[in-house]
Amino acid sequence: MRRCLGLAQKGIGTTRPNPSVGAVIVADNTIIGEGFTSPFGGNHAEVNAIASVKDLTFLKRATMYVTLEPCSHHGKTPPCSDLILEKGILRVVIGCIDTNSLVAGRGIKKLKKGGCEVIVGILEEECKEHHRRFFTFHNKKRPYIILKWAATSDRFIAPTYRKERAPVWITNIRSRQLVHQWRAEEHGILVGTNTVLKDNPKLNVRLWKGQNPIRIIIDKTLKIHKEAYVYDCSVKTIFICDILTKEHSEAVSSEKNSPKCIFERVDFSKPLGIQVCRVLHKHQIQSLIVEGGTRTLQTFINEDLWDEARVFTSDVLFGDGVRAPELLEKAVEDRDIGSDNLKTYKNDQEYSL
């Protein structure tokens, strides 16, 4: 099962909206096949594992290990539980049950009905943790939310004044590369108006190989100029706003000739975080990294709409500026990245039904 989890990690960021699953097939105490979920539209982990087996006659005395319950419904591909039975695999070891309502035990039921011995709950907590994005999206009807910020040693995240409209780097290059790796792993990235106005960020992956996340921009009155990078239509971008004229929407659409700039209205007089989550759930965004300023980050903290926080502290001093957000939780992980310190916080979550 640990090998399954290692394989499953390779698919993070490419398989959504499917979970990134790992599968290993063992016969006569030897691994004879293994695989992980292909990018969306491709094969599931079980299919890839079976396809990697050179001699299919071994399958009739093999055990398949898989991080998540095999699917039992038709989607882009046929049910994996049907293929397992078809190939004669009579023993399946599952890390955790798929709580998605389309599966939710039906895969296990089908396997047992077909004569399979099924064992469930091996490294269950580790498997739930790995599939946390998928479970949060389906069970809580919102993305898995990661808050990220970098603070100086005197607890500021931005200076009071800056010479140009560009990011002011607090962390070292190794930490910034790690952040780009995180961006490649998550489905969406969110910032507020002030971050765009002051930094003009691209919010893409440059220091790591991977897919660019969908950009979500909170811009209440749509005052961000259309020459900003977030309007370049290089990736799907959702603007969360309070007012939207038909002329504005048509102007952006005709100017860029792209459907990638999308506008969603919410009521800014009401709690904002939950409304943003509803919009993102509608757009099938399974995970979100929030890289905004203190006000944006604090919105999600105050509404208790976060699952994980990753906080860098550098040896840089500002002396004055924008104060960093505050968390009451204790860090679950603490490590140094060169001259920077990275603390990880977790909000108590339950991924099972």
C-alpha positions as CSV (number, residue, x, y, z in Angstrom):
1,M,0.0,0.0,0.0
2,R,2.9,2.4,0.6
3,R,4.1,1.7,-2.9
4,C,0.5,2.5,-4.1
5,L,0.7,5.8,-2.3
6,G,4.1,6.6,-3.8
7,L,2.7,5.9,-7.3
8,A,-0.5,7.9,-6.6
9,Q,1.6,11.0,-5.7
10,K,2.9,11.1,-9.3
11,G,-0.5,12.0,-10.7
12,I,-1.2,14.9,-8.3
13,G,-2.3,17.9,-10.3
14,T,-3.0,16.1,-13.6
15,T,-6.0,13.8,-13.0
16,R,-8.7,16.1,-11.7
17,P,-11.6,15.9,-11.4
18,N,-10.6,12.3,-10.9
19,P,-8.6,11.3,-7.8
20,S,-5.0,10.4,-8.3
21,V,-5.0,6.7,-7.4
22,G,-2.1,4.2,-7.1
23,A,-2.4,0.5,-7.8
24,V,-0.1,-2.5,-7.4
25,I,-0.6,-6.1,-8.4
26,V,1.2,-8.9,-6.5
27,A,1.5,-12.6,-7.4
28,D,3.7,-15.1,-5.6
29,N,5.0,-12.4,-3.3
30,T,6.3,-10.4,-6.4
31,I,5.0,-7.2,-7.9
32,I,3.9,-8.1,-11.4
33,G,2.2,-4.8,-12.3
34,E,1.6,-1.3,-11.1
35,G,0.2,2.0,-12.3
36,F,-1.4,5.3,-11.3
37,T,-4.2,7.4,-12.7
38,S,-3.5,9.0,-16.1
39,P,-4.4,12.6,-16.9
40,F,-8.1,13.2,-17.1
41,G,-9.8,11.3,-19.9
42,G,-7.2,8.5,-19.7
43,N,-7.0,5.2,-17.9
44,H,-7.6,4.8,-14.1
45,A,-4.8,3.3,-12.0
46,E,-6.3,-0.2,-12.0
47,V,-6.4,-0.3,-15.8
48,N,-2.8,0.9,-16.1
49,A,-1.6,-1.6,-13.5
50,I,-3.3,-4.5,-15.3
51,A,-2.0,-3.3,-18.7
52,S,1.6,-3.4,-17.3
53,V,1.3,-7.1,-16.4
54,K,3.3,-9.1,-19.0
55,D,1.7,-12.5,-18.4
56,L,-2.0,-12.2,-17.7
57,T,-2.3,-15.8,-16.5
58,F,-0.7,-14.6,-13.2
59,L,-3.8,-12.4,-12.5
60,K,-5.9,-15.4,-11.5
61,R,-3.8,-15.9,-8.4
62,A,-2.9,-12.2,-7.8
63,T,-3.9,-9.6,-5.3
64,M,-4.5,-6.0,-6.3
65,Y,-3.7,-3.2,-3.8
66,V,-5.3,0.1,-4.5
67,T,-5.4,3.4,-2.5
68,L,-9.1,4.0,-3.2
69,E,-12.2,1.9,-3.8
70,P,-12.4,0.9,-7.5
71,C,-15.1,2.7,-9.4
72,S,-18.4,1.0,-10.2
73,H,-19.9,3.5,-12.7
74,H,-19.4,4.5,-16.3
75,G,-17.6,7.9,-16.8
76,K,-14.9,8.6,-19.3
77,T,-13.9,5.0,-18.9
78,P,-15.7,1.8,-18.0
79,P,-15.9,0.7,-14.3
80,C,-12.6,-0.6,-12.9
81,S,-14.5,-3.1,-10.7
82,D,-15.8,-4.8,-13.9
83,L,-12.3,-5.0,-15.4
84,I,-10.9,-6.6,-12.1
85,L,-13.6,-9.3,-12.2
86,E,-13.1,-9.8,-16.0
87,K,-9.4,-10.5,-15.5
88,G,-10.0,-13.0,-12.7
89,I,-8.4,-11.1,-9.9
90,L,-10.0,-12.6,-6.8
91,R,-8.4,-10.6,-4.0
92,V,-8.4,-6.8,-3.7
93,V,-6.9,-4.8,-0.8
94,I,-8.3,-1.2,-0.6
95,G,-6.8,1.7,1.4
96,C,-10.1,3.6,1.9
97,I,-13.7,3.7,0.7
98,D,-14.6,6.2,-2.0
99,T,-17.1,8.5,-0.3
100,N,-18.2,10.1,-3.6
101,S,-21.9,9.3,-4.0
102,L,-21.3,7.8,-7.4
103,V,-19.3,5.0,-5.7
104,A,-19.7,5.0,-1.9
105,G,-19.3,1.3,-1.4
106,R,-20.8,0.1,-4.7
107,G,-17.5,-0.9,-6.1
108,I,-16.8,-3.1,-3.1
109,K,-20.3,-4.6,-3.2
110,K,-19.8,-5.4,-6.9
111,L,-16.4,-7.0,-6.3
112,K,-17.8,-9.2,-3.5
113,K,-20.8,-10.2,-5.5
114,G,-18.4,-11.2,-8.3
115,G,-16.5,-13.5,-5.9
116,C,-13.7,-11.3,-4.9
117,E,-12.2,-11.3,-1.4
118,V,-12.1,-7.6,-0.4
119,I,-10.0,-6.2,2.5
120,V,-10.6,-2.5,3.3
121,G,-8.7,-0.1,5.6
122,I,-5.0,-0.8,5.0
123,L,-3.1,2.5,5.7
124,E,-6.5,4.0,5.7
125,E,-5.6,7.4,7.3
126,E,-2.6,7.8,5.0
127,C,-4.9,7.1,2.0
128,K,-7.5,9.5,3.2
129,E,-4.9,12.2,3.6
130,H,-3.6,11.6,0.1
131,H,-7.1,11.8,-1.4
132,R,-8.0,14.8,0.8
133,R,-8.7,17.2,-2.1
134,F,-11.2,14.7,-3.7
135,F,-13.0,13.9,-0.4
136,T,-13.3,17.6,0.6
137,F,-14.7,18.6,-2.7
138,H,-17.4,15.8,-2.7
139,N,-18.2,15.8,1.0
140,K,-18.0,19.5,1.8
141,K,-19.1,20.8,-1.6
142,R,-16.1,23.1,-1.7
143,P,-12.4,23.0,-2.7
144,Y,-9.7,21.8,-0.4
145,I,-8.2,25.2,0.7
146,I,-4.6,25.9,1.4
147,L,-3.6,29.3,2.7
148,K,-0.1,30.4,1.9
149,W,1.9,33.5,2.9
150,A,5.4,34.7,3.6
151,A,6.3,37.0,6.4
152,T,9.4,38.9,7.5
153,S,11.0,38.1,10.8
154,D,9.2,41.2,12.2
155,R,5.8,39.7,11.0
156,F,5.0,41.8,7.9
157,I,3.9,40.4,4.5
158,A,4.3,43.5,2.4
159,P,6.1,46.9,2.8
160,T,4.2,50.1,3.2
161,Y,5.8,51.6,0.1
162,R,7.4,50.1,-3.0
163,K,9.4,51.6,-5.9
164,E,7.6,49.8,-8.7
165,R,4.5,47.7,-9.5
166,A,6.1,44.3,-8.9
167,P,6.4,41.6,-6.2
168,V,8.7,42.4,-3.3
169,W,10.4,39.1,-2.5
170,I,10.6,38.0,1.1
171,T,11.7,34.4,0.7
172,N,14.7,32.9,-1.1
173,I,14.7,31.2,-4.5
174,R,14.3,27.7,-3.1
175,S,11.1,28.6,-1.2
176,R,9.8,30.4,-4.3
177,Q,10.4,27.2,-6.4
178,L,8.6,25.2,-3.8
179,V,5.6,27.5,-4.1
180,H,5.5,27.0,-7.9
181,Q,5.5,23.2,-7.3
182,W,2.5,23.7,-5.0
183,R,0.8,25.8,-7.7
184,A,1.2,22.9,-10.2
185,E,-0.4,20.5,-7.7
186,E,-3.5,22.6,-7.0
187,H,-6.5,23.3,-9.2
188,G,-6.9,27.0,-8.5
189,I,-5.1,30.0,-7.1
190,L,-6.8,33.0,-5.5
191,V,-5.7,36.6,-4.8
192,G,-7.5,39.8,-4.0
193,T,-7.6,43.2,-5.8
194,N,-4.7,44.8,-4.0
195,T,-2.3,42.0,-4.7
196,V,-3.0,42.4,-8.5
197,L,-2.8,46.2,-8.4
198,K,0.5,46.3,-6.4
199,D,2.3,43.2,-7.8
200,N,0.7,42.5,-11.2
201,P,1.3,38.8,-10.7
202,K,1.1,36.1,-13.4
203,L,0.0,33.4,-10.9
204,N,1.4,30.7,-13.1
205,V,4.0,27.9,-12.8
206,R,7.5,29.1,-14.0
207,L,10.0,27.6,-11.6
208,W,8.5,24.1,-11.8
209,K,7.2,21.8,-14.5
210,G,3.4,21.4,-14.4
211,Q,0.0,22.8,-15.3
212,N,-0.9,26.4,-14.5
213,P,-3.8,26.6,-11.9
214,I,-7.1,28.4,-12.7
215,R,-6.8,32.0,-11.5
216,I,-9.5,33.4,-9.2
217,I,-9.4,37.1,-8.6
218,I,-11.6,38.9,-6.0
219,D,-12.3,42.3,-7.6
220,K,-15.4,43.8,-6.2
221,T,-15.8,46.8,-8.5
222,L,-13.7,45.5,-11.4
223,K,-11.1,48.2,-11.0
224,I,-8.2,46.0,-12.2
225,H,-7.0,47.3,-15.5
226,K,-7.4,45.0,-18.5
227,E,-3.7,45.3,-19.3
228,A,-2.9,43.3,-16.1
229,Y,-1.4,39.8,-16.5
230,V,-4.6,38.3,-15.0
231,Y,-6.5,39.4,-18.2
232,D,-4.0,37.8,-20.6
233,C,-6.3,34.8,-21.2
234,S,-3.3,32.4,-20.9
235,V,-5.4,30.3,-18.5
236,K,-9.0,30.3,-17.3
237,T,-9.5,33.2,-14.9
238,I,-12.6,33.7,-12.7
239,F,-13.3,37.3,-11.5
240,I,-15.4,37.5,-8.3
241,C,-17.2,40.8,-8.4
242,D,-20.2,42.7,-7.0
243,I,-21.2,44.7,-10.1
244,L,-21.0,43.5,-13.7
245,T,-22.2,45.4,-16.7
246,K,-23.0,43.7,-20.0
247,E,-20.6,46.1,-21.7
248,H,-17.7,45.1,-19.5
249,S,-18.2,41.4,-20.1
250,E,-18.6,41.9,-23.9
251,A,-15.6,44.2,-24.0
252,V,-13.3,41.6,-22.4
253,S,-14.7,38.8,-24.5
254,S,-14.4,40.6,-27.8
255,E,-11.0,42.2,-27.0
256,K,-9.4,38.9,-26.0
257,N,-11.6,36.7,-28.2
258,S,-11.5,34.0,-25.5
259,P,-14.0,32.5,-23.1
260,K,-11.3,32.2,-20.5
261,C,-12.3,35.4,-18.6
262,I,-15.3,34.5,-16.5
263,F,-17.2,36.9,-14.2
264,E,-19.2,35.7,-11.2
265,R,-21.3,38.0,-9.1
266,V,-21.6,37.7,-5.3
267,D,-23.0,39.8,-2.5
268,F,-20.0,41.5,-0.7
269,S,-22.3,42.6,2.1
270,K,-22.5,38.9,3.2
271,P,-19.8,36.5,4.2
272,L,-17.5,36.3,1.2
273,G,-15.6,33.1,1.7
274,I,-18.6,30.7,1.6
275,Q,-19.9,32.5,-1.6
276,V,-16.5,32.1,-3.3
277,C,-16.5,28.4,-2.3
278,R,-19.9,28.0,-3.9
279,V,-18.7,29.6,-7.1
280,L,-15.6,27.4,-7.2
281,H,-17.7,24.2,-6.6
282,K,-19.9,25.2,-9.5
283,H,-16.8,25.4,-11.7
284,Q,-15.6,22.0,-10.4
285,I,-12.5,23.3,-8.8
286,Q,-11.3,20.7,-6.3
287,S,-8.4,22.5,-4.5
288,L,-7.4,26.1,-4.0
289,I,-4.2,27.8,-2.9
290,V,-4.9,31.3,-1.5
291,E,-1.9,33.6,-2.0
292,G,-3.6,37.0,-1.4
293,G,-2.9,39.7,1.2
294,T,-3.8,39.7,4.8
295,R,-7.4,40.9,4.2
296,T,-8.1,38.0,1.7
297,L,-6.4,35.4,3.8
298,Q,-8.1,36.6,7.0
299,T,-11.5,36.3,5.2
300,F,-11.0,32.5,4.9
301,I,-9.5,32.2,8.4
302,N,-12.4,34.1,10.0
303,E,-15.0,31.9,8.2
304,D,-13.1,28.8,9.2
305,L,-12.9,27.9,5.5
306,W,-9.4,26.5,5.3
307,D,-7.8,23.1,5.6
308,E,-4.1,23.8,5.6
309,A,-1.8,26.8,6.0
310,R,1.8,27.0,4.8
311,V,3.6,30.0,6.3
312,F,7.2,31.1,5.4
313,T,9.2,33.3,7.7
314,S,12.4,34.8,6.4
315,D,15.3,36.7,8.0
316,V,14.2,39.9,6.1
317,L,13.2,43.0,8.1
318,F,10.7,45.6,6.9
319,G,10.3,47.6,10.1
320,D,6.8,48.7,8.9
321,G,4.2,47.4,6.5
322,V,1.2,45.1,6.2
323,R,0.9,42.8,9.2
324,A,0.7,39.1,8.6
325,P,-2.4,37.1,9.4
326,E,-2.6,35.2,12.7
327,L,-3.4,31.6,13.3
328,L,-4.3,30.1,16.7
329,E,-3.5,26.5,15.8
330,K,-0.1,24.9,16.5
331,A,2.1,24.0,13.6
332,V,2.1,20.3,12.7
333,E,5.3,20.6,10.7
334,D,8.3,22.9,11.0
335,R,11.3,22.9,8.7
336,D,14.0,25.2,7.3
337,I,14.5,25.9,3.7
338,G,17.9,27.6,3.5
339,S,17.5,30.9,5.3
340,D,13.7,30.5,5.4
341,N,11.5,28.7,7.9
342,L,8.3,26.9,6.8
343,K,5.5,26.0,9.2
344,T,2.5,23.9,8.2
345,Y,-0.8,24.2,10.0
346,K,-3.8,21.9,9.7
347,N,-7.5,22.7,10.4
348,D,-9.3,19.7,11.9
349,Q,-11.1,18.0,9.0
350,E,-12.9,14.6,8.6
351,Y,-12.8,13.2,5.1
352,S,-15.0,10.2,5.6
353,L,-18.8,10.2,5.7
